[in-house]
């Protein structure tokens, strides 16, 4: 962290040196915002880092857009404002207050903290040039890619196991229900036979009683 703070101070000094100029407006104030984190998949070869800013009391001239990046022990000027590598880096102005940095041929080595800087060179106000808090860009390596596939396989296997267990449980319950129905049907048929037998025997008794009474 101490090393990072040291390089951040060096960055701000370099930023001031690049943008220093005498200006007419002292009330110019710039605010820069960046997303804190951005992750690139292993298969991605191009990424866009976004940057938004607001300006009040500044001149109507177009601001300069600068990009830097920090590694563990060093920082690199990417576009100040011209990009050092036009094939690798390119600055886009998507709208009036939104810019982005396009990084081509993205590799794991491009994982770093990227800072966006906005400046109005026509102003001498100390607030006329500001940087964002930085975007931590991370690109997954082949190991992370394989890990993701492995995790996907585990999830799919777990879902298949859950599906098979559910189907097996349903089959067992259905078999028990079917078996219970058969037993119930057998009992019902037996009761029906007994009732039918009793019903067939009742006329004989009635006839005997009638003959006895006539006698």
Buried (B, 14 or more C-beta within 10 A) or exposed (E): EEEBEEBBEEBBEBBEEBBEEEBEBEEBBBBBEBBEEBEBEBEEEEBEBBBBBEBEBBBEEEBBBBBBBBEEEEBEBBBBBEBEEEEBBBBEEEEEBEBBBBBBEBEBEBBBBBBBBBBBBBBBBEBBBBBBEBBBBBBBEEEBEEEEEEEEEEEEEEEEEEEEEEEEEEEEEEEEEEEEEEEEEEEEEEEEEEEEEEEEEEEEEEEEEEEEEEE
